[in-house]
């Protein structure tokens, strides 16, 4: 039966009490964070973190003597797993937000990643291994264009400066609600399939040229 050297760790909070003169609580906090005098430090054993694995090596007494073994995720510090998962969830939220702004349905790729993220979140709460990511997840899609309401308002200013058919209408008189309604109408009715096909062709040619240059460096 093989032997393993396991390094386990727990986080021990260290604190200090200091008095700082400042105009606001925010300014006092900034001053406290920049204070490098820790002579009055105390250790808070009652609030120590959970014991977790920080290293695995094959053999007896082999810590840092060779290549470490990957630590199974369920033995990592839970607070670090949650922090990393927050970044994943934030990325998924941004993807959904952009789809909602563009009046698009969430992509299949987003749905697959979200299902995996939910399963991973439940695994973290249950101190279980991370689920396996979908092996057959579709390739990523890319946003070709986004209709920005602020840029539409800038276009309104430019149009009204030269088009005399709308005398009496100022850019300020066009409401945000009217701009939003117009954007939603254009997004749902304008056919951009030819533009997308043309862009896909150019992307294909760019990828082919890159592959050709890689395969024929001379």
Secondary structure by P-SEA (a helix, b strand, c coil): cbbbbbbbbbbbbbbbbbbbbcccaaaaaaaaaacccccccccccccccccccccccccccccccccccccccccccaaaaaaaaaaaaaaaaaaaaaaaaacccccaaaaaaaaaaaaaaaaaaaccccccccccccccccccbbbbaaaaaaaaaaaaaccccccccccccccaaaaaaaaaaaaacccaaaaaaaaaaaaaaaaaaaaaaaaccc
